[in-house]
């Protein structure tokens, strides 16, 4: 599968300088690169958040114990 961003960069390199506006091409390339970096950062952040949630659940589950309303010493005294 070919990356459209990579293909657009290849097309820019192959095109003669007189065919395109350098500023417009640079703006387009930078916007695409920023979008890709932003998406990667977003997925990374969600991954770290999920990892932290799982660690918290794992650590917290060890402190859970079954409870009952009746006190075991009161039950034995009867």
C-alpha positions, -999 to 999 in steps of 0.1 A, spaced: 0 0 0 14 33 -10 14 64 12 -4 93 -5 18 118 14 50 101 1 36 100 -34 28 137 -33 64 144 -21 77 123 -50 56 142 -75 69 175 -61 105 164 -65 99 152 -101 80 183 -112 101 211 -128 103 242 -107 84 264 -131 52 242 -129 43 248 -93 43 275 -66 69 266 -40 50 284 -12 17 266 -19 35 233 -22 54 238 11 21 248 28 4 217 16 33 195 27 35 211 61 -3 208 67 -2 171 57 28 164 80 12 182 109 -20 162 104 -1 129 105 20 139 135 -12 151 153 -30 118 147 0 99 159 2 120 191 -35 115 197 -33 77 194 -2 77 216 -20 97 243 -51 74 242 -27 44 245 -10 59 275 -43 67 291 -56 32 286 -23 17 300 -26 39 331 -63 29 336 -53 -8 334 -25 -4 359 -49 14 382 -75 -13 379 -49 -40 384 -35 -24 415 -69 -15 430 -84 -49 425 -59 -64 450 -74 -43 478 -110 -55 472 -122 -81 496 -156 -96 502 -175 -79 530 -205 -90 550 -229 -70 572 -226 -93 602 -196 -91 624 -179 -125 627 -173 -121 665 -210 -112 671 -221 -143 651 -199 -166 672 -211 -151 705 -247 -161 698 
